[in-house]
Amino acid sequence: MKNADEGQTPSFADITTIHIGGRIKKFIQPRSRADLISALIDADSTGQPLCVIGGGSNMLVSDSDFEGTVIRDARRSVSILDEATPAEPGKPKIVHVEAEAGVNWDDFVSYTVRMGLAGVEGLSGIPGTVGASVVQNIGAYGQEVATSVDSVQVWDRQDKKVRNFVGTDLSFGYRTSLLKKTMYRDQAEGTNQRIPSPYFPTPQYVVLSVTFALTHSQTGVVGMSQLAKALGVDLGERMGTQEIRNTVLSIRASKGMVEDPARYRNPWMRGTKMTENLGDSGSEFEPDSALVHDQWSCGSFFVNPVIPAKLADSQLPADAPRFPAALPDGGAGIKTSAAWLIDHAGFHKGFTLNGRAAVSSRHTLALTNRGKASSKDMVELAQTIQEEVRKNFGIDLVPEPVFVGFSD
């Protein structure tokens, strides 16, 4: 396959983790801040759709051709801003680390662990980029990216200027942020009605760089019971950040919730992740193994529902998982497990409608491309699951990926 600068463009199937999506009309990989901003301005001036893509892990794209511009930030610098600042007596030393938006997220986590910095080690193995991490407010194993974000620099597509947001400006919530909300006119929680804004499928604010405030420490807090059990310690204990990272990667691999490292052999993906971190995915399967296709997914396909406590009392079975959580209006809510709801609605591991799109054989929260699935196959499977969960429990499952190129 030729490179983009030789007149060729990839398809979304080439650059997304689910390996689905149509041909791209124009594909740009800016390697400087000036080039990125210029590409964003030029793309918006055409009136055609603009899709800024990171690792391609949290999106499902139609098989139709994309008649617009796709920009993938090729800047991958990470800088420690204040490594010489002395710690105050009795207080942990906070170190600020700036990463350009195009940095592979897991490369960033690996770097922070190597540098003796704690705060994001529980987010190891999550596909994507630094820029995407703050849009989605990624979270796993007791950590969310929001708790480590100091500031975010963005390009404002409306006012055509650079803006700086501190972490508290970004309205971080469960798998959402101010940035993500600008993709939609209606961001009502608990419904499937997400009306695209004029900026869709990219936010109004495009991330240029993120500054993280991390703790100078070789140990981190074990913040989730599943992780504590795997490490053989009590919840809340401190463990080495490298050991936490290794264990998280192992758990994710056992669930199929890691990338297929073979995707980086695709010419359109080469160089987007550091070679030394490709083995961190934990994939122990041959490239053509059926189990590799458990990794051909968007990651978690549905967010865990947060519902009013009264609704949980009346509609959730007694054995359903329940965790205290705040509702969007600040009221008391209950978070339950989307994976549990899917499984108890009859969609067990490996369930498939047609053999092409299937529930992962290792985790019911992932919907997978078994090798030849179309975008229509994936939507049909997702809608079938949503309908049965609604029928059985009266709960609407909200998709986590961004749907690109679908008419409704």
C-alpha positions in Angstrom: 0.0 0.0 0.0 1.3 3.4 -0.9 1.6 6.3 1.6 -0.9 9.1 1.7 1.6 11.5 0.2 1.7 9.3 -2.9 -1.9 10.0 -3.7 -3.5 7.1 -1.8 -5.8 7.3 1.2 -6.7 4.7 3.7 -10.2 3.4 4.6 -11.5 3.6 8.1 -11.1 -0.2 8.2 -7.3 0.4 8.0 -7.2 2.8 10.9 -9.9 1.7 13.4 -9.6 -1.1 16.0 -12.8 -2.7 14.8 -11.5 -2.9 11.2 -14.7 -1.4 9.7 -15.4 1.7 7.7 -15.4 3.1 4.2 -12.7 4.9 2.1 -11.5 8.3 3.1 -11.6 11.2 0.6 -8.7 13.2 2.2 -6.3 12.0 4.9 -3.8 14.3 6.5 -1.2 13.6 9.2 0.2 17.0 10.4 3.7 16.8 12.0 3.8 20.3 13.5 1.4 22.4 15.5 1.2 25.0 12.8 0.4 22.4 10.2 -2.3 20.9 12.4 -4.0 24.2 12.9 -3.7 25.0 9.2 -5.2 21.6 8.3 -8.1 22.2 10.7 -8.8 25.6 9.2 -8.6 24.4 5.6 -10.9 21.4 6.3 -13.6 23.5 8.0 -13.5 26.0 5.1 -14.7 23.3 2.7 -18.0 22.8 4.5 -17.4 19.0 4.3 -17.3 16.8 7.4 -14.1 16.8 9.5 -13.0 13.8 11.5 -10.1 14.1 13.8 -9.0 10.6 14.7 -6.7 9.3 17.4 -6.2 5.5 17.6 -9.5 4.8 16.0 -10.7 2.8 19.0 -13.9 4.4 20.1 -15.7 4.8 16.8 -17.9 2.8 14.4 -17.9 4.2 10.9 -20.2 3.4 8.0 -19.0 1.4 5.1 -19.9 4.3 2.8 -17.1 6.5 1.5 -16.3 9.4 3.8 -16.7 12.6 1.7 -14.6 14.8 3.9 -11.3 15.2 5.6 -9.7 12.9 8.2 -6.9 14.4 10.3 -4.6 12.3 12.5 -2.2 14.2 14.6 1.3 12.9 14.0 3.0 15.0 16.8 4.2 12.7 19.6 6.4 14.7 22.0 6.2 14.4 25.8 7.9 16.9 28.1 8.4 17.0 31.8 7.9 20.7 32.6 9.1 21.0 36.2 11.3 18.0 37.0 13.7 20.2 39.0 11.0 21.7 41.3 11.7 20.5 44.9 8.9 18.8 46.9 7.4 20.7 49.8 8.1 19.0 53.2 5.4 16.5 54.0 3.7 16.7 50.7 4.0 14.5 47.6 5.9 16.1 44.8 3.7 16.9 41.8 5.3 16.8 38.4 3.7 18.4 35.4 4.0 16.5 32.1 2.9 17.9 28.8 2.0 15.5 26.0 1.0 16.4 22.4 -2.4 15.2 21.4 -1.1 12.6 18.9 0.9 10.7 21.5 -0.3 7.1 21.8 -2.0 6.8 25.2 -0.4 3.6 26.3 3.0 4.9 25.2 2.3 7.9 27.5 1.4 5.6 30.4 4.5 3.5 29.8 6.7 6.7 29.8 5.2 8.0 33.1 5.8 4.7 34.8 9.4 4.5 33.6 9.9 8.1 34.9 8.7 7.2 38.3 5.4 9.1 38.1 2.1 7.8 39.4 -1.5 8.7 38.5 -2.4 7.0 35.2 -0.9 3.5 35.6 -4.3 1.9 36.1 -5.2 3.2 32.6 -2.6 1.0 30.9 -3.6 -0.7 27.7 -6.4 1.6 26.7 -6.3 2.1 23.0 -6.2 5.7 21.6 -4.3 8.9 22.0 -3.7 11.5 24.6 -6.0 13.9 22.8 -8.8 11.4 22.8 -8.3 10.5 26.5 -9.6 13.9 27.7 -12.5 14.0 25.2 -13.8 10.6 26.5 -12.5 11.0 30.0 -11.2 7.4 29.9 -11.3 5.4 33.0 -10.5 1.9 34.3 -9.4 0.0 37.4 -10.0 2.8 39.9 -8.7 5.8 37.9 -10.0 8.4 35.5 -7.9 10.6 33.3 -9.8 13.6 34.8 -8.2 13.3 38.1 -4.7 13.8 36.6 -5.5 16.6 34.1 -4.0 20.0 34.9 -4.8 21.8 31.7 -5.7 21.2 28.1 -4.8 23.4 25.1 -7.3 23.3 22.2 -8.1 24.8 18.9 -11.5 26.5 18.9 -13.0 25.8 15.5 -15.8 28.4 16.0 -13.6 31.4 17.0 -10.5 30.1 15.2 -8.1 30.6 18.0 -6.2 28.6 20.6 -7.8 28.3 24.1 -6.5 27.0 27.4 -8.8 25.1 29.8 -7.9 24.1 33.3 -9.1 20.7 34.3 -12.1 22.1 36.3 -13.3 24.0 33.1 -13.8 20.7 31.3 -17.0 19.4 33.0 -15.6 15.9 33.2 -18.1 13.2 33.9 -18.5 9.5 33.5 -17.1 8.9 29.9 -17.8 12.5 28.9 -16.4 16.0 29.0 -17.1 19.5 27.7 -15.1 18.6 24.6 -17.3 15.6 23.8 -20.5 17.4 24.5 -19.7 19.9 21.7 -20.2 17.1 19.2 -23.9 17.0 20.1 -26.8 19.4 20.4 -28.5 17.0 22.8 -26.3 15.2 25.3 -29.1 14.0 27.6 -27.9 11.2 29.8 -29.8 7.9 29.9 -31.2 8.2 26.4 -30.1 7.1 23.0 -31.0 10.4 21.4 -27.7 12.2 20.6 -28.3 14.8 18.0 -25.1 15.8 16.1 -23.9 19.4 16.3 -22.5 21.2 13.2 -19.0 20.2 14.4 -19.8 16.4 14.4 -18.0 14.0 14.2 -15.3 16.1 15.8 -15.7 18.4 18.9 -15.7 22.2 18.5 -12.5 22.2 20.5 -9.7 20.0 19.0 -7.1 19.0 21.5 -3.6 20.3 20.8 -1.9 19.2 24.0 -2.6 18.0 27.6 -0.7 18.8 30.7 -1.0 16.2 33.5 -0.2 16.7 37.2 1.3 13.4 38.3 2.9 12.3 41.6 6.6 11.6 41.8 6.3 8.1 43.2 7.2 4.5 42.3 4.0 3.3 43.9 0.3 3.9 43.2 -2.9 3.2 45.0 -4.8 0.0 44.1 -8.2 1.5 43.4 -10.4 -1.4 42.3 -11.3 -4.7 43.9 -10.7 -6.8 40.8 -7.2 -5.3 40.5 -6.5 -5.8 44.3 -7.5 -9.5 44.0 -5.2 -10.0 41.0 -2.4 -8.4 42.9 -3.1 -10.3 46.1 -3.5 -7.1 48.2 -6.3 -5.2 49.9 -8.2 -2.4 48.2 -6.5 0.9 48.8 -3.0 -0.5 49.4 0.0 0.9 47.5 1.9 -1.2 45.0 4.6 -0.5 42.5 3.3 1.3 39.4 5.1 -1.1 37.1 3.4 -4.0 38.8 0.1 -2.3 38.6 0.6 -1.6 34.9 1.6 -5.2 34.2 -1.3 -6.6 36.1 -3.8 -4.3 34.4 -2.5 -5.3 31.0 -2.8 -9.0 31.9 -6.4 -8.5 33.1 -7.3 -6.5 30.0 -5.8 -9.2 27.7 -7.8 -11.9 29.5 -10.9 -10.0 28.5 -9.8 -9.3 25.0 -9.9 -5.6 25.9 -6.6 -4.8 24.2 -5.6 -3.9 20.7 -4.6 -6.5 18.2 -0.9 -5.7 17.8 -0.9 -7.0 14.3 -2.8 -3.8 13.3 0.5 -1.9 13.5 1.8 -4.0 10.6 -0.7 -2.1 8.4 1.2 0.6 6.5 -1.3 3.2 7.7 -0.7 2.4 11.3 3.1 1.9 11.3 4.9 4.4 13.6 1.8 5.4 15.5 2.8 3.4 18.6 6.3 2.7 20.0 7.6 -0.7 18.9 8.7 -1.6 22.4 5.2 -1.2 23.7 3.5 -3.5 21.1 4.1 -6.5 23.3 2.3 -4.9 26.2 -1.0 -5.8 24.7 -0.7 -9.3 26.1 -1.9 -11.0 22.8 -0.8 -14.6 22.9 -2.7 -15.7 19.8 -1.6 -16.3 16.2 -2.6 -13.5 13.8 -5.2 -15.6 12.1 -6.6 -17.1 15.3 -10.4 -16.6 15.9 -9.6 -15.2 19.3 -7.7 -12.3 17.8 -11.1 -11.1 16.5 -12.1 -10.5 20.2 -9.7 -7.6 19.9 -11.4 -6.3 16.7 -13.8 -4.1 18.6 -14.5 -0.5 19.7 -13.7 -1.5 23.3 -16.7 -1.2 25.6 -19.7 -0.8 23.3 -22.1 0.6 26.0 -21.6 2.8 29.0 -22.6 1.5 32.4 -26.1 2.9 33.1 -26.5 5.4 36.0 -30.1 5.4 37.0 -32.2 6.9 39.8 -32.0 4.9 43.0 -35.8 4.4 43.0 -35.7 3.0 39.5 -32.9 0.6 40.5 -35.0 -0.6 43.5 -38.0 -1.3 41.2 -36.4 -2.6 38.1 -33.0 -4.2 38.9 -32.9 -7.8 40.1 -31.5 -8.2 43.6 -28.3 -9.8 42.3 -27.5 -7.1 39.8 -24.4 -5.0 40.5 -25.0 -1.7 42.2 -22.6 1.1 42.9 -23.5 4.5 44.3 -23.2 7.2 41.7 -24.3 10.8 41.1 -27.0 11.5 38.5 -26.4 14.4 36.0 -28.6 16.6 38.1 -26.5 15.8 41.2 -29.2 13.5 42.7 -28.5 10.1 44.2 -28.1 7.4 41.6 -27.0 3.8 41.1 -24.5 2.6 38.5 -25.0 -0.9 37.3 -23.1 -3.1 34.9 -23.9 -3.0 31.2 -22.1 -6.3 30.8 -24.3 -7.9 33.5 -27.5 -6.6 31.8 -26.4 -7.8 28.4 -25.5 -11.3 29.7 -28.8 -11.6 31.7 -30.8 -10.5 28.7 -29.6 -13.6 27.0 -26.6 -12.4 25.1 -23.8 -14.6 26.4 -20.1 -14.6 25.4 -19.8 -15.5 21.7 -23.5 -14.7 20.8 -23.9 -13.8 17.1 -26.7 -13.1 14.8 -24.9 -14.0 11.6 -21.4 -15.2 12.4 -19.9 -11.9 11.3 -20.7 -9.6 14.2 -20.6 -11.1 17.7 -20.4 -10.5 21.4 -16.8 -11.1 22.4 -16.0 -14.6 23.5 -14.3 -13.2 26.5 -16.3 -10.1 27.6 -20.0 -9.3 27.0 -19.4 -5.6 26.9 -17.4 -5.8 23.6 -19.1 -6.3 20.3 -16.6 -7.7 17.8 -15.9 -8.0 14.1 -15.2 -11.7 13.5 -13.4 -10.8 10.3 -16.0 -9.8 7.7 -18.5 -7.8 9.6 -20.0 -4.7 8.0 -21.1 -1.6 9.9 -24.7 -2.7 9.3 -23.9 -6.0 11.0 -22.6 -4.2 14.1 -25.5 -1.8 14.3 -28.0 -4.7 14.0 -26.3 -6.6 16.8 -26.2 -3.5 19.0 -29.8 -2.6 18.5 -30.9 -6.2 19.1 -29.1 -6.1 22.5 -30.6 -2.7 23.3 -34.1 -3.8 22.6 -33.8 -7.0 24.8 -32.2 -5.1 27.7 -35.0 -2.5 27.5 -37.6 -5.2 27.4 -36.1 -7.2 30.3 -35.0 -4.3 32.6 -36.5 -1.1 31.4 -33.1 0.4 30.9 -31.7 2.1 27.8 -28.1 1.1 27.0 -26.3 4.1 25.6 -23.5 3.3 23.0 -20.0 4.5 24.0 -18.5 4.7 20.4 -19.0 7.7 18.1 -21.1 6.6 15.1 -19.8 8.2 11.9 -21.5 8.3 8.5 -24.9 6.9 9.6 -28.0 8.7 8.5 -29.9 8.0 11.7 
